[in-house]
Amino acid sequence: MTVKIEKQENVWTIIHSRPEARNAMDPESADALYEAFIEFENNKDAYVAVFWGEGGAFCSGWDLKYAASLEGSEPLSSLDIPKNRNTNENGSDIPRGPLGPSRLELSKPVIGAISGAAVAGGMELALWCDFRVMEKSSYLGVYCRRWGIPLLDGGTVRLPKIVGQGRALEIILTGRKVTSDECLKIGLCEFLVEDGNSRKKAEEIAKTIAKFPQECVRADRHSVLKQSNLSIKEGLLYEWNNSMNNKILSKEGIKGAGRFTIGHGRHGDFKDI
């Protein structure tokens, strides 16, 4: 079994476990990760996911030993993206990316816990997460630059949105190692922890997020993800409609205000809410 799920109440830790290959991705692992995140998305009791690679590496990218074994007139047919692989609860298509979940647009947050290498397609999977917790010795990089393998799992799409076009192009075209210190400096990760602690820190953050009213969490997350190509005016209107049309304020906000009036969550207290 290359993928495991460990559950702590409403927090799911989804674990890729191919340590013998530094968690390189083969079709079996890609399918298993995809199915794990679909299960997370569709389970009403799952609120936040932590994505972690077991054995000291997050993911070293596409399994090149598997790639070298491909033969035939269409050796890359196994990477084709089915148009109707699966559907979510509202019936929309959710295809599998070459490395698994990279094309999913989930309604719930995913936190990347990065140890060791997150390179090539592994870097793309890290960028797919909402944000990242990196260990000091971990690193990112487009290491597939050396082998003529292009980015196929969102790297050219997500990296510029995070660090800007110029920096993204430099990282992509040179394929160089991007250390955890630099990642923190340029916004490629949000937390830097001692080696061996990325999963623990990510799960702590996930548990904090899981305590909050979830419809509000998901509405605000959705507004952030959808506004990047909108004008300020369009973004403000989208934000308003996203929450008001879904009645987030009336379903959760009014109840929250009631809890405040009887003494909960006063003076910035995020524990007693």
C-alpha positions as CSV (number, residue, x, y, z in Angstrom):
1,M,0.0,0.0,0.0
2,T,1.6,3.3,-1.2
3,V,-1.0,5.6,0.4
4,K,-2.4,5.7,3.9
5,I,-4.9,7.8,5.7
6,E,-4.6,8.6,9.4
7,K,-7.5,10.4,11.0
8,Q,-7.6,12.6,14.1
9,E,-11.2,13.6,14.5
10,N,-11.8,16.1,11.6
11,V,-8.2,16.2,10.4
12,W,-7.0,13.6,7.9
13,T,-3.3,13.1,7.3
14,I,-2.8,11.6,3.8
15,I,0.5,9.8,3.6
16,H,2.4,8.9,0.4
17,S,4.7,6.0,1.3
18,R,7.2,4.8,-1.2
19,P,10.4,5.6,0.8
20,E,12.4,3.1,-1.2
21,A,11.9,5.5,-4.2
22,R,12.0,8.8,-2.2
23,N,8.3,8.9,-2.8
24,A,8.6,9.1,-6.6
25,M,5.3,8.8,-8.3
26,D,4.2,5.8,-10.3
27,P,0.7,5.2,-11.7
28,E,-0.4,3.1,-8.7
29,S,0.6,5.9,-6.3
30,A,-1.0,8.6,-8.4
31,D,-4.3,6.6,-8.5
32,A,-4.2,6.0,-4.8
33,L,-3.5,9.6,-3.9
34,Y,-6.2,10.8,-6.2
35,E,-8.7,8.4,-4.6
36,A,-7.6,9.4,-1.1
37,F,-8.2,13.1,-1.7
38,I,-11.6,12.4,-3.4
39,E,-12.6,10.4,-0.3
40,F,-11.4,13.4,1.9
41,E,-13.4,15.8,-0.2
42,N,-16.6,13.8,-0.1
43,N,-16.5,12.8,3.6
44,K,-18.7,15.3,5.6
45,D,-16.6,14.7,8.8
46,A,-13.3,15.5,7.1
47,Y,-12.4,19.2,7.5
48,V,-8.7,19.7,6.8
49,A,-6.1,17.5,5.2
50,V,-2.3,17.3,5.8
51,F,-0.3,15.9,2.9
52,W,2.9,14.3,4.0
53,G,5.5,12.0,2.4
54,E,6.8,9.2,4.7
55,G,10.4,8.3,5.0
56,G,12.2,11.6,4.7
57,A,11.1,12.9,1.3
58,F,7.9,14.6,0.3
59,C,8.1,13.5,-3.4
60,S,11.0,13.3,-5.8
61,G,8.7,13.6,-8.8
62,W,7.7,11.2,-11.6
63,D,9.3,7.8,-11.2
64,L,12.0,7.9,-13.9
65,K,12.7,4.2,-13.6
66,Y,9.1,3.6,-14.5
67,A,9.3,6.2,-17.3
68,A,12.4,4.6,-18.8
69,S,10.5,1.3,-19.0
70,L,7.7,2.7,-21.2
71,E,7.6,1.3,-24.8
72,G,5.3,1.2,-27.8
73,S,4.0,3.8,-30.3
74,E,2.3,5.8,-27.5
75,P,4.4,5.3,-24.4
76,L,2.8,8.2,-22.6
77,S,-0.8,7.1,-23.0
78,S,-0.9,6.2,-19.2
79,L,-0.5,9.9,-18.5
80,D,-3.6,10.9,-20.5
81,I,-6.1,12.8,-18.4
82,P,-9.6,11.2,-18.6
83,K,-12.3,13.8,-19.1
84,N,-14.8,12.1,-16.9
85,R,-12.7,10.2,-14.4
86,N,-14.9,11.0,-11.5
87,T,-17.5,13.6,-10.3
88,N,-17.8,15.5,-7.1
89,E,-21.0,16.0,-5.2
90,N,-22.3,18.7,-7.5
91,G,-21.5,16.7,-10.6
92,S,-18.5,18.5,-11.9
93,D,-15.7,16.7,-13.6
94,I,-12.6,16.2,-11.4
95,P,-9.8,14.6,-13.5
96,R,-6.7,13.0,-12.3
97,G,-3.4,14.7,-13.0
98,P,-0.3,12.8,-14.1
99,L,0.9,12.7,-10.5
100,G,-2.5,12.2,-8.9
101,P,-4.5,15.0,-7.2
102,S,-2.8,18.0,-8.9
103,R,-5.9,18.9,-11.0
104,L,-8.4,18.6,-8.2
105,E,-10.1,21.8,-7.0
106,L,-11.2,20.8,-3.5
107,S,-13.6,22.8,-1.3
108,K,-11.5,22.1,1.8
109,P,-8.0,23.1,2.8
110,V,-4.9,21.0,2.3
111,I,-1.6,21.7,4.2
112,G,1.6,20.4,2.7
113,A,4.1,19.0,5.2
114,I,7.4,19.0,3.4
115,S,10.5,17.0,4.4
116,G,13.5,16.3,2.2
117,A,13.0,16.6,-1.5
118,A,9.9,18.1,-3.1
119,V,11.2,18.4,-6.6
120,A,10.0,18.2,-10.2
121,G,6.4,16.9,-10.0
122,G,6.9,16.7,-6.2
123,M,7.3,20.5,-6.2
124,E,4.1,20.8,-8.3
125,L,2.2,18.7,-5.7
126,A,3.6,20.9,-2.9
127,L,2.4,24.0,-4.8
128,W,-1.1,22.4,-5.1
129,C,-1.5,22.5,-1.3
130,D,-3.0,25.7,0.2
131,F,0.2,26.4,2.0
132,R,3.3,24.6,3.1
133,V,5.2,23.8,6.3
134,M,8.9,23.0,5.4
135,E,11.6,21.4,7.4
136,K,15.0,23.2,7.5
137,S,16.8,20.6,5.3
138,S,13.9,20.3,2.8
139,Y,14.0,21.9,-0.6
140,L,12.1,22.5,-3.9
141,G,13.3,22.6,-7.4
142,V,12.4,21.8,-11.0
143,Y,15.0,19.0,-11.2
144,C,13.3,17.5,-14.2
145,R,14.9,20.3,-16.2
146,R,17.9,18.0,-16.6
147,W,15.9,15.3,-18.4
148,G,13.7,17.2,-20.8
149,I,10.6,16.5,-18.8
150,P,8.2,19.5,-18.8
151,L,6.0,20.6,-15.9
152,L,2.6,18.9,-16.3
153,D,1.0,19.2,-12.9
154,G,0.4,22.9,-12.5
155,G,3.9,24.2,-11.9
156,T,3.8,26.8,-14.7
157,V,0.4,27.9,-13.5
158,R,0.7,28.0,-9.7
159,L,4.4,29.1,-9.2
160,P,4.0,32.5,-10.9
161,K,0.8,33.2,-8.8
162,I,2.8,32.6,-5.6
163,V,6.2,34.2,-6.3
164,G,5.6,36.3,-9.5
165,Q,6.4,35.7,-13.1
166,G,10.1,36.7,-13.1
167,R,11.1,34.6,-10.1
168,A,9.0,31.7,-11.3
169,L,10.7,31.8,-14.7
170,E,14.1,31.8,-13.1
171,I,13.3,28.9,-10.9
172,I,11.7,26.9,-13.7
173,L,14.3,27.6,-16.4
174,T,17.4,27.0,-14.3
175,G,16.0,24.0,-12.4
176,R,18.1,25.0,-9.4
177,K,17.7,23.9,-5.8
178,V,15.4,26.2,-3.8
179,T,16.3,25.8,-0.1
180,S,13.8,26.1,2.7
181,D,15.2,29.4,3.8
182,E,14.7,30.9,0.4
183,C,11.2,29.4,0.1
184,L,10.3,31.2,3.3
185,K,11.8,34.4,2.1
186,I,10.0,34.4,-1.3
187,G,6.7,33.0,-0.1
188,L,7.0,29.4,-1.3
189,C,6.3,28.3,2.3
190,E,4.7,29.8,5.3
191,F,6.3,27.9,8.2
192,L,9.9,26.6,8.7
193,V,10.4,24.0,11.4
194,E,13.2,21.7,12.6
195,D,13.8,18.5,10.7
196,G,11.2,15.8,11.6
197,N,8.6,18.3,12.7
198,S,6.7,19.3,9.5
199,R,3.9,16.8,10.0
200,K,3.4,17.7,13.6
201,K,3.3,21.4,12.9
202,A,0.9,21.0,9.9
203,E,-1.4,18.8,12.0
204,E,-1.4,21.5,14.8
205,I,-2.5,24.1,12.3
206,A,-5.0,21.8,10.7
207,K,-6.6,21.1,14.1
208,T,-6.9,24.9,14.7
209,I,-8.6,25.4,11.4
210,A,-10.9,22.4,12.0
211,K,-12.3,24.1,15.2
212,F,-13.9,27.0,13.3
213,P,-17.3,27.0,11.6
214,Q,-16.5,25.2,8.4
215,E,-18.9,26.8,5.9
216,C,-17.3,30.2,6.7
217,V,-13.8,28.7,6.4
218,R,-14.6,27.2,3.0
219,A,-16.4,30.3,1.7
220,D,-13.4,32.6,2.5
221,R,-10.9,30.1,1.1
222,H,-13.0,29.9,-2.1
223,S,-13.1,33.7,-2.5
224,V,-9.3,33.9,-2.2
225,L,-8.7,31.2,-4.8
226,K,-11.2,32.6,-7.3
227,Q,-10.3,36.3,-7.2
228,S,-6.8,36.3,-8.6
229,N,-7.8,37.3,-12.2
230,L,-10.6,39.6,-11.1
231,S,-10.5,43.4,-10.8
232,I,-10.9,44.8,-7.3
233,K,-14.6,45.6,-8.1
234,E,-15.2,42.2,-9.5
235,G,-13.4,40.5,-6.6
236,L,-15.5,42.5,-4.0
237,L,-18.7,41.5,-5.7
238,Y,-17.6,37.9,-6.0
239,E,-16.7,37.8,-2.3
240,W,-20.1,39.3,-1.3
241,N,-22.1,36.9,-3.5
242,N,-20.1,33.9,-2.5
243,S,-20.9,34.3,1.2
244,M,-24.3,36.0,1.1
245,N,-25.9,33.7,-1.6
246,N,-24.8,30.7,0.4
247,K,-26.2,32.3,3.6
248,I,-22.9,31.9,5.5
249,L,-23.5,34.9,7.7
250,S,-27.0,33.8,8.7
251,K,-26.1,30.2,9.2
252,E,-22.9,30.6,11.1
253,G,-22.2,34.2,11.8
254,I,-25.3,35.0,13.8
255,K,-24.7,32.0,16.0
256,G,-21.1,33.0,16.5
257,A,-22.2,36.5,17.6
258,G,-24.4,34.8,20.1
259,R,-21.5,32.9,21.6
260,F,-19.6,36.1,21.9
261,T,-22.3,37.8,23.9
262,I,-22.2,35.0,26.5
263,G,-18.4,35.3,27.0
264,H,-16.8,33.0,24.5
265,G,-13.8,34.0,22.4
266,R,-13.2,37.4,24.0
267,H,-10.0,39.4,23.7
268,G,-8.6,37.4,20.8
269,D,-9.1,34.0,22.5
270,F,-9.1,31.4,19.8
271,K,-9.4,28.4,22.2
272,D,-12.7,29.1,23.9
273,I,-15.0,29.7,21.0
